[in-house]
Amino acid sequence: MNILALDTSSRHCSVCLQRESDQFIRRDDASVSHSRHLLALIQQSLDDAELCLEQLDAIAIVKGPGSFTGLRIGIAVTQGLAFAHQIPVIAVSSLAVVAMHSQQVFAQEAMTVDAVLATMDARMGELYCAWYDIRGTVPQLIGREWVIKPSELHRVGELHRQEASDFLTNTPIELDAKSLSTAESPTSLIVGEGLCYGDQLSLPFSDWMSSTDDLSIIAPDASHVLPLAEHALAERQSIEAEQLMPSYLRDNVTS
């Protein structure tokens, strides 16, 4: 399966092209306008894989939340390519990509983690966050996505406790952060850029993190979009280009 994955949700732009079992990754870490580099990165990845756009089975794009300008550029490019070449589109949440990244990290470290609170810096002193069950092939959203101040993160934990029992029918996840912080094998962790606000996180979440890795570096990247895209295609969840919409989570946006 040939899938082109794009992520423009943050300051860094990434493109990952999967050709059957091979992956070709291109990134721009210069923190400059994605409009200058995205099309070039796409063409470079196509050249690396010796493919043309007509050979793609899908284009997967991170729809947000994230950078207002970055999301608009990524979605506009995706729509243009998909319209012109009749390519199905897969839209994925940036927070789902964070959860997917963490799931892969935990698998490599042989860590048992059932759920993560995926976080991203929303700027303006706020965080994007959402709970994900990561026990399956791909992360599953629990409840909904939030934009919230770090000091109010406990609100998301309380709401999650109410929703988890309905979502996790077999072995509900226990989200008592005090017990998790002392457990030998914690089942739930906070991951992503929200950990950079450690001094602002309200108790008991300030102590709720892993001692084995710096989980604050877990962030969206096109390479972690691919498993989500493959799953969506298998579940027939592709959309038409005109249906693609960004997810900002708030009315006041930043570039």
C-alpha positions in Angstrom: 0.0 0.0 0.0 1.3 3.5 -0.9 0.4 6.2 1.5 1.7 9.8 1.7 1.5 11.1 5.3 1.8 14.9 6.0 2.1 16.7 9.3 2.1 20.5 9.5 0.5 20.9 12.9 3.5 22.3 14.7 6.6 24.4 13.9 8.2 21.4 12.3 7.0 20.0 9.0 7.3 16.3 8.1 6.4 14.1 5.2 6.5 10.3 5.2 5.8 8.1 2.2 5.1 4.5 2.6 5.7 2.3 -0.4 4.6 -1.2 0.5 6.9 -2.0 3.5 9.4 0.8 2.9 9.2 4.3 4.4 10.8 7.5 3.0 10.9 10.3 5.5 11.6 14.0 4.9 11.6 16.7 7.6 12.1 20.4 7.8 13.1 21.5 11.3 14.0 25.1 10.5 10.7 26.4 12.1 9.9 28.5 9.1 6.9 28.8 6.9 5.6 25.3 5.8 4.4 26.9 2.6 8.0 27.2 1.4 8.9 23.6 2.0 6.0 21.3 2.0 5.6 20.7 -1.7 9.4 20.3 -2.1 9.4 17.7 0.7 6.5 15.8 -0.9 8.4 15.8 -4.3 11.6 14.6 -2.6 9.8 11.8 -0.9 8.1 10.7 -4.1 11.5 10.8 -5.9 13.1 8.7 -3.1 10.3 6.1 -3.4 10.3 6.3 -7.2 6.6 6.8 -7.2 4.2 9.4 -8.7 1.1 10.8 -7.2 -1.2 8.6 -9.3 0.2 5.6 -7.6 -0.9 6.7 -4.1 -3.6 4.8 -2.4 -4.3 7.7 0.1 -3.0 10.9 1.5 -3.1 11.1 5.3 -3.0 14.6 6.8 -2.9 15.7 10.5 -6.0 17.9 10.8 -5.2 19.4 14.2 -5.3 20.7 16.7 -2.2 22.7 16.2 -0.7 25.7 14.4 -3.4 27.7 12.7 -1.3 28.6 9.7 0.4 25.2 9.5 -2.9 23.3 9.5 -4.3 25.6 6.7 -1.3 25.0 4.6 -1.3 21.2 5.1 -5.0 20.9 4.4 -4.9 23.2 1.3 -2.0 21.1 -0.2 -3.8 17.9 0.6 -7.0 19.0 -1.0 -5.2 20.3 -4.1 -3.3 17.0 -4.6 -6.3 14.8 -3.8 -8.7 16.8 -6.1 -6.2 16.8 -9.0 -5.3 13.1 -8.8 -8.5 11.6 -7.3 -6.8 10.3 -4.2 -8.7 9.3 -1.0 -7.9 11.4 2.1 -7.4 10.2 5.7 -7.7 12.9 8.4 -6.1 12.1 11.8 -5.9 14.1 15.0 -2.5 15.4 16.1 -3.3 14.1 19.6 -3.9 10.7 18.2 -0.5 10.9 16.6 1.1 11.8 19.9 -0.6 8.8 21.4 0.6 6.6 18.6 4.1 7.8 19.0 4.0 7.0 22.8 2.5 3.6 22.1 5.5 2.8 19.9 7.9 4.1 22.5 6.4 2.0 25.2 6.5 -1.1 23.0 10.2 -0.6 22.3 10.9 -0.1 26.0 8.7 -3.1 27.0 6.6 -0.9 29.2 3.0 -1.8 30.1 0.9 1.3 29.7 -2.9 1.1 29.1 -3.8 4.7 28.6 -2.1 8.1 28.0 -3.1 11.7 28.4 -1.7 13.0 25.1 -0.7 16.7 25.3 0.5 19.4 23.0 1.5 23.0 23.6 -1.4 25.1 22.4 0.5 28.4 23.2 -1.3 31.2 24.9 -0.6 29.4 28.1 -2.8 26.4 27.3 -2.5 22.8 26.3 -4.3 20.6 23.9 -5.0 17.2 25.5 -7.0 14.0 25.3 -7.1 10.6 26.8 -6.3 7.6 24.6 -6.6 3.8 25.2 -3.4 2.4 23.7 -3.9 -1.3 24.4 -5.0 -2.1 20.8 -3.4 -1.8 17.4 -3.9 2.0 17.3 -5.0 4.4 20.0 -8.7 4.9 20.7 -10.0 8.3 21.9 -11.6 8.2 25.3 -14.1 11.1 25.7 -13.1 14.1 23.7 -10.2 16.5 23.0 -9.7 19.5 25.2 -7.9 22.9 25.3 -7.1 23.8 28.8 -4.7 25.6 31.1 -2.0 23.3 32.7 -3.2 24.2 36.2 -6.7 22.9 35.3 -5.5 19.6 33.9 -7.1 17.7 36.9 -10.5 18.6 35.4 -9.8 16.3 32.4 -8.7 13.5 34.7 -11.9 13.8 36.7 -14.1 13.7 33.6 -12.1 10.8 32.2 -12.8 8.8 35.3 -16.5 9.2 34.6 -16.2 8.2 30.9 -13.6 5.4 31.2 -15.9 2.8 32.7 -18.3 3.0 29.7 -15.5 3.0 27.2 -13.2 0.3 28.6 -15.6 -2.6 29.1 -13.2 -5.3 29.9 -10.6 -3.9 32.4 -11.4 -0.3 33.2 -8.3 1.8 33.7 -7.7 3.1 37.2 -6.7 6.7 37.1 -5.8 7.4 40.7 -2.5 9.3 40.1 -1.3 8.8 43.6 -1.4 5.0 43.3 0.0 5.1 39.8 3.0 7.2 40.8 4.0 4.5 43.3 3.1 1.4 41.2 5.9 -0.7 39.8 4.2 -0.8 36.4 2.1 2.3 35.9 -0.9 1.8 33.6 -1.4 5.4 32.6 1.0 8.3 31.9 1.0 11.9 30.7 3.0 12.2 27.5 3.9 15.1 25.2 4.7 18.8 25.5 2.4 19.3 28.5 5.2 17.8 30.7 7.2 20.9 30.0 4.7 22.7 32.2 5.6 20.5 35.1 5.8 23.3 37.6 2.2 24.4 36.7 0.5 21.0 36.6 -1.9 20.7 39.4 -1.5 17.9 41.9 -1.6 15.0 41.8 -0.6 15.1 38.1 2.7 16.9 38.8 4.2 13.6 39.9 2.6 11.5 37.3 5.3 10.7 34.7 7.7 8.0 33.8 11.3 7.9 35.2 12.6 5.9 32.2 12.2 8.4 29.4 11.7 12.1 28.7 8.1 11.8 27.5 7.9 15.5 26.8 9.6 15.0 23.5 6.8 12.9 22.1 5.1 15.0 19.5 3.3 14.7 16.1 5.3 13.5 13.2 4.3 12.1 9.8 6.0 8.8 10.4 3.6 8.1 13.3 0.6 9.0 11.1 1.0 5.9 8.9 -0.3 3.2 11.3 -3.4 5.4 11.9 -3.8 5.8 8.2 -3.5 2.1 7.5 -6.1 1.3 10.1 -8.5 4.0 8.8 -8.2 2.6 5.3 -8.8 -0.9 6.5 -11.9 0.4 8.3 -13.0 2.3 5.1 -12.8 5.6 6.9 -11.3 7.7 4.0 -13.1 10.9 3.0 -13.3 13.0 -0.1 -11.0 16.1 -0.3 -13.9 18.5 0.0 -14.9 17.0 3.4 -11.5 17.7 4.9 -11.7 20.3 7.7 -9.2 21.5 10.3 -9.7 20.9 14.0 -8.7 24.0 16.0 -10.5 23.3 19.3 -10.9 27.0 20.0 -12.0 30.2 18.4 -8.9 32.2 19.3 -6.1 30.7 17.3 -2.3 31.4 17.0 0.0 31.0 14.1 
